[in-house]
Amino acid sequence: MSLSIRTNVMSFSIERRAALVGFGLLALVFVIGLLSLSIGSYPLGIDQVAQGLVGQLGGIEQMIVRDHRLPRILVAIGAGAAFGMAGAMFQAMLRNPLASPDVIGFTAGANFGALLAVVLTGSMVLFGALMGGLATAGLVTVLAWHQGLQTGRIILVGIGMSLTLAAGADVLMSMTDEQVAADMARWLTGSLNTRSYQDVSLIWGGLVLLLPIVGWLQFPLARMAMHDDIVIGLGLALSPLRLAITCTSVALVALAVSVAGPLPFVAFVAGPIARRLTGGGRPAVLTAACVGAIVTMAADLAARSVPLIQLPAGVFTALVGAPVLLWLLAVQYRKGNF
């Protein structure tokens, strides 16, 4: 059952199950956000959190809520949403749950570009991440091209590219002093420590600019589940659309990497979970954004809950994503996709 909405400019339909799932996930984002504001080395009650958010809590508690935990949570939501949307778009475009940016090397490219920018200039992280992601996307496409692009070949080439870029990142870290290398190592794992409102402005400003493009791409993405000949027969320009989807996804990944590091497997798991929840054949990109935000926030909350040590959030996203990757690899092998 779906609800149709028509205006003078556009018309679209919303499935009832997808809408209920979306509201449920947004509620879960809110609940985890409240828990993240209250739980930590300095625990606070929900009433103290509420007072701190409106500026009625004085002293150190006010500083903890508004200056330390709130920007960290907002960055986690934004970065997780960006990773989730990028993963769902790639998987829908290539019709394979393994084809996410972190598996086929695009996240590693953005990460390498950001590190290179830091080593060379000391800044320009977003620009470096964007250029690294786009260059990696182009290189993977060229290396995987053989009488067309086969999804399995793209995945295998992307995995090799990801390993190569990871080695390159190690080389870059060896070229810096010990303190900078230690900071880079924590960032490479994916960390939300010491996030600021500048990071919040960066990730959410980028999302505001990219969300209209993501919304415009929903129509062709929903039809890319069909065979290429059918998509072309429907009047869609397949090659320009793939280029637009790739560039938009790389931009989302670059945004997320620039503020949170290459959180492993968030983009990979968000899409399949979102499609299972909505139960339809559509890409479920916005649902994947909510799932990505929840996974990132939950991983960061788990990292902060470990006593006596501050672990990066990427440790926990990897613990969730690695088994899912192995399971999907086995499923795709049984289907004969490799």
Phi and psi in degrees as a GROMACS rama.xvg file:
@    title "Ramachandran Plot"
@    xaxis  label "Phi"
@    yaxis  label "Psi"
@TYPE xy
-133.568  156.942  SER-2
-109.981  124.251  LEU-3
-96.0003  133.902  SER-4
-122.209  123.193  ILE-5
-124.358  135.961  ARG-6
-128.961  -179.06  THR-7
-69.8679  -20.2233  ASN-8
-99.2145  -41.6071  VAL-9
-150.875  168.686  MET-10
-141.13  144.036  SER-11
-154.849  161.858  PHE-12
-120.864  147.085  SER-13
-121.986  121.502  ILE-14
-71.1169  142.021  GLU-15
-62.5481  -42.1933  ARG-16
-64.5127  -41.6411  ARG-17
-63.3792  -39.0712  ALA-18
-65.3295  -43.6666  ALA-19
-64.222  -41.9325  LEU-20
-62.5359  -42.12  VAL-21
-60.9917  -45.9755  GLY-22
-64.3793  -39.0548  PHE-23
-63.2479  -41.604  GLY-24
-68.3395  -38.3748  LEU-25
-63.2699  -38.668  LEU-26
-63.919  -38.4662  ALA-27
-66.9536  -37.8677  LEU-28
-58.7686  -43.6563  VAL-29
-63.6297  -43.3088  PHE-30
-65.7005  -46.2638  VAL-31
-64.9813  -34.7072  ILE-32
-62.281  -43.8228  GLY-33
-63.0152  -42.7456  LEU-34
-62.8734  -39.7426  LEU-35
-66.2635  -32.781  SER-36
-71.8705  -27.2343  LEU-37
-97.0499  -28.0866  SER-38
-95.2452  138.248  ILE-39
164.968  -169.646  GLY-40
-64.9227  -21.467  SER-41
-121.495  87.6329  TYR-42
-66.8157  146.015  PRO-43
-131.759  150.855  LEU-44
-79.7338  161.22  GLY-45
-61.1811  -36.762  ILE-46
-65.5128  -37.1081  ASP-47
-67.0262  -38.6376  GLN-48
-61.3809  -45.847  VAL-49
-61.2734  -42.6021  ALA-50
-65.9404  -37.8954  GLN-51
-66.0083  -36.5269  GLY-52
-66.0702  -30.9085  LEU-53
-98.6506  6.42216  VAL-54
80.7216  22.175  GLY-55
-103.716  8.83682  GLN-56
-114.149  120.632  LEU-57
-91.8809  172.76  GLY-58
71.8684  -150.414  GLY-59
-67.6108  -30.8715  ILE-60
-62.4647  -40.7692  GLU-61
-61.9995  -42.3375  GLN-62
-65.2316  -39.8883  MET-63
-63.6861  -44.5238  ILE-64
-69.7214  -53.072  VAL-65
-89.8865  -29.1935  ARG-66
-101.273  -21.5866  ASP-67
-112.44  -55.515  HIS-68
-82.4704  -39.2465  ARG-69
-62.5863  -49.2263  LEU-70
-62.892  -33.6368  PRO-71
-62.8699  -42.4071  ARG-72
-69.8267  -42.2767  ILE-73
-63.3538  -38.112  LEU-74
-66.7309  -40.7249  VAL-75
-60.664  -43.5137  ALA-76
-63.9701  -47.2611  ILE-77
-65.5669  -45.3652  GLY-78
-66.9346  -41.9887  ALA-79
-63.1972  -39.6125  GLY-80
-64.92  -41.024  ALA-81
-64.3032  -45.6268  ALA-82
-61.1942  -43.9063  PHE-83
-62.5004  -44.6583  GLY-84
-65.8333  -42.1527  MET-85
-61.8619  -43.8142  ALA-86
-63.2423  -45.3483  GLY-87
-63.9033  -36.7922  ALA-88
-68.4426  -43.7421  MET-89
-64.0127  -44.6109  PHE-90
-64.2315  -37.4865  GLN-91
-69.7139  -40.5214  ALA-92
-65.8879  -40.7603  MET-93
-97.036  -0.277092  LEU-94
56.0805  43.157  ARG-95
-153.302  126.72  ASN-96
-67.7014  -13.5358  PRO-97
-84.3288  -12.6523  LEU-98
-87.5441  65.8955  ALA-99
-109.453  159.25  SER-100
-58.4681  -34.1353  PRO-101
-78.0323  -20.7383  ASP-102
-84.7438  -41.5666  VAL-103
-94.0995  14.8672  ILE-104
96.0259  -7.12394  GLY-105
-68.7919  -38.4627  PHE-106
-64.6789  -41.6018  THR-107
-62.6018  -37.0995  ALA-108
-65.2772  -43.1611  GLY-109
-63.1858  -39.6392  ALA-110
-63.824  -46.0796  ASN-111
-63.3033  -42.5441  PHE-112
-62.3362  -40.0442  GLY-113
-64.9816  -43.6677  ALA-114
-62.8993  -41.7488  LEU-115
-62.7105  -39.935  LEU-116
-64.0427  -39.4308  ALA-117
-65.363  -43.3779  VAL-118
-64.8024  -40.8268  VAL-119
-82.6954  -37.8844  LEU-120
-120.046  -18.7303  THR-121
81.8071  -0.798247  GLY-122
-155.906  -149.003  SER-123
56.0586  40.8033  MET-124
-64.7619  -46.9227  VAL-125
-63.4361  -44.6014  LEU-126
-61.686  -44.0018  PHE-127
-62.9707  -41.8216  GLY-128
-64.3196  -41.7802  ALA-129
-65.1302  -46.0559  LEU-130
-66.3897  -39.3969  MET-131
-65.1854  -40.8161  GLY-132
-66.1067  -44.0962  GLY-133
-65.922  -41.6595  LEU-134
-63.4616  -40.7742  ALA-135
-65.5219  -41.0476  THR-136
-60.063  -44.1837  ALA-137
-65.2869  -40.6881  GLY-138
-68.0669  -41.5095  LEU-139
-62.3758  -41.1166  VAL-140
-62.0287  -45.0153  THR-141
-64.6175  -45.9821  VAL-142
-69.393  -29.3728  LEU-143
-88.1223  -7.07238  ALA-144
-76.5217  122.544  TRP-145
-154.838  96.0871  HIS-146
55.7692  44.9894  GLN-147
109.151  178.046  GLY-148
-109.565  117.824  LEU-149
-101.206  135.643  GLN-150
-58.4678  -44.8316  THR-151
-59.9455  -38.3267  GLY-152
-68.2262  -39.7758  ARG-153
-60.3418  -43.0907  ILE-154
-64.3048  -46.1234  ILE-155
-65.2324  -43.3961  LEU-156
-63.8856  -40.0138  VAL-157
-64.3856  -38.3898  GLY-158
-63.3507  -44.0731  ILE-159
-61.7255  -41.1812  GLY-160
-64.1772  -39.3194  MET-161
-62.2938  -42.5629  SER-162
-65.7753  -39.89  LEU-163
-63.2303  -44.2107  THR-164
-68.5374  -32.805  LEU-165
-63.1921  -40.3592  ALA-166
-64.6565  -39.1829  ALA-167
-62.1972  -37.6181  GLY-168
-63.894  -38.2736  ALA-169
-62.4858  -39.3009  ASP-170
-62.7489  -43.1648  VAL-171
-61.787  -40.657  LEU-172
-65.9034  -32.8814  MET-173
-69.4268  -14.592  SER-174
-90.6836  -0.172623  MET-175
-112.911  170.957  THR-176
-75.0484  171.333  ASP-177
-63.2001  -41.0832  GLU-178
-67.2509  -45.3285  GLN-179
-64.5374  -39.6589  VAL-180
-63.4838  -38.9777  ALA-181
-65.1238  -42.3316  ALA-182
-63.9405  -41.2641  ASP-183
-64.188  -39.2693  MET-184
-62.4465  -41.599  ALA-185
-65.8626  -40.2627  ARG-186
-67.4934  -35.5489  TRP-187
-62.5201  -31.0902  LEU-188
-73.2822  -25.2403  THR-189
100.671  101.681  GLY-190
-136.225  146.714  SER-191
-114.806  15.1438  LEU-192
-66.6399  145.703  ASN-193
52.1887  40.4056  THR-194
-75.2017  150.262  ARG-195
-124.706  173.893  SER-196
-69.8964  -19.1186  TYR-197
-65.274  -40.8672  GLN-198
-65.049  -38.9831  ASP-199
-60.2042  -45.6705  VAL-200
-62.8365  -38.2438  SER-201
-66.0419  -51.1237  LEU-202
-70.1991  -41.5934  ILE-203
-78.0963  -31.3724  TRP-204
-64.194  -41.5373  GLY-205
-64.5359  -40.1022  GLY-206
-64.5441  -38.4743  LEU-207
-61.841  -37.8904  VAL-208
-72.6014  -34.8834  LEU-209
-90.8708  -22.6526  LEU-210
-60.1676  -40.5149  LEU-211
-59.7738  -36.9294  PRO-212
-67.1643  -42.493  ILE-213
-60.4388  -42.3982  VAL-214
-63.5045  -39.4703  GLY-215
-65.5347  -31.3019  TRP-216
-81.3528  -5.64153  LEU-217
-62.3382  -40.3012  GLN-218
-62.0162  -53.8385  PHE-219
-66.5076  -33.5343  PRO-220
-61.8423  -38.3887  LEU-221
-65.3696  -22.5573  ALA-222
-99.0187  -7.7194  ARG-223
-77.2451  -4.83611  MET-224
-70.4601  -17.9404  ALA-225
-82.2235  171.761  MET-226
-65.8226  151.205  HIS-227
-56.4733  -39.6387  ASP-228
-62.63  -38.0781  ASP-229
-68.3906  -41.1612  ILE-230
-60.9845  -44.2126  VAL-231
-65.2011  -38.4498  ILE-232
-63.7109  -25.1698  GLY-233
-78.7982  -1.87122  LEU-234
92.9859  12.9166  GLY-235
-93.0622  135.141  LEU-236
-82.031  99.8977  ALA-237
-65.1926  -48.4429  LEU-238
-63.5779  -48.7027  SER-239
-61.2665  -35.845  PRO-240
-65.7627  -42.2486  LEU-241
-62.3193  -39.1236  ARG-242
-63.8457  -42.9242  LEU-243
-64.9063  -42.3612  ALA-244
-65.1329  -41.9947  ILE-245
-63.4382  -47.2312  THR-246
-63.9194  -41.4951  CYS-247
-65.0988  -42.6706  THR-248
-65.5387  -41.4689  SER-249
-63.322  -39.3802  VAL-250
-63.2736  -40.1611  ALA-251
-63.5608  -43.8959  LEU-252
-63.0871  -43.8541  VAL-253
-61.291  -41.4876  ALA-254
-58.8698  -49.2117  LEU-255
-64.9163  -43.042  ALA-256
-63.9802  -37.1151  VAL-257
-66.4709  -24.9001  SER-258
-109.299  -20.8034  VAL-259
-128.941  -2.78317  ALA-260
79.3945  176.014  GLY-261
-81.1924  73.0258  PRO-262
-56.4973  113.729  LEU-263
-71.2418  139.363  PRO-264
71.7676  0.702436  PHE-265
-65.6585  -48.0913  VAL-266
-63.481  -30.4461  ALA-267
-72.428  -42.9468  PHE-268
-88.6028  -21.5675  VAL-269
-64.5139  -43.8536  ALA-270
-63.2831  -54.1739  GLY-271
-58.6231  -40.091  PRO-272
-64.0928  -43.2136  ILE-273
-62.4578  -41.845  ALA-274
-67.5346  -36.6025  ARG-275
-64.2593  -39.1297  ARG-276
-70.1826  -42.6997  LEU-277
-78.2661  -27.5691  THR-278
73.0116  13.4112  GLY-279
-114.944  176.615  GLY-280
-89.8464  1.9888  GLY-281
-78.3881  162.205  ARG-282
-63.8758  -26.2383  PRO-283
56.32  47.358  ALA-284
-66.661  -45.0744  VAL-285
-68.8389  -35.6739  LEU-286
-64.4585  -39.2305  THR-287
-63.4025  -32.7097  ALA-288
-62.054  -43.3682  ALA-289
-65.1783  -42.2599  CYS-290
-63.1305  -43.8419  VAL-291
-60.64  -40.9571  GLY-292
-63.7819  -41.1311  ALA-293
-65.9827  -45.0631  ILE-294
-60.6823  -44.3665  VAL-295
-65.9031  -45.1437  THR-296
-64.5035  -42.4457  MET-297
-64.8702  -39.38  ALA-298
-64.9976  -41.663  ALA-299
-66.7367  -39.0413  ASP-300
-64.3036  -41.9836  LEU-301
-63.7796  -39.1493  ALA-302
-64.461  -38.3744  ALA-303
-78.0673  -15.2221  ARG-304
-86.84  -12.3093  SER-305
-69.9814  124.508  VAL-306
-71.0753  146.881  PRO-307
71.7337  -3.11747  LEU-308
-150.984  145.232  ILE-309
-102.309  104.324  GLN-310
-91.813  148.399  LEU-311
-69.2169  148.525  PRO-312
-62.7587  -28.579  ALA-313
-61.9775  -25.018  GLY-314
-61.5375  -42.0572  VAL-315
-79.8547  -33.3258  PHE-316
-66.468  -34.2896  THR-317
-67.7606  -37.2221  ALA-318
-63.8512  -32.0262  LEU-319
-80.359  -43.3501  VAL-320
-77.6233  -33.247  GLY-321
-61.0582  -47.3277  ALA-322
-62.2394  -36.0648  PRO-323
-64.2756  -39.8091  VAL-324
-62.2389  -45.7675  LEU-325
-62.6888  -38.8118  LEU-326
-66.4472  -44.4012  TRP-327
-68.5066  -33.4462  LEU-328
-61.0329  -43.0038  LEU-329
-64.7385  -39.8477  ALA-330
-64.5898  -46.064  VAL-331
-66.444  -33.4121  GLN-332
-65.8468  -41.552  TYR-333
-65.1713  -29.2706  ARG-334
-80.5716  -4.98819  LYS-335
80.4106  23.7838  GLY-336
-84.5934  -2.052  ASN-337
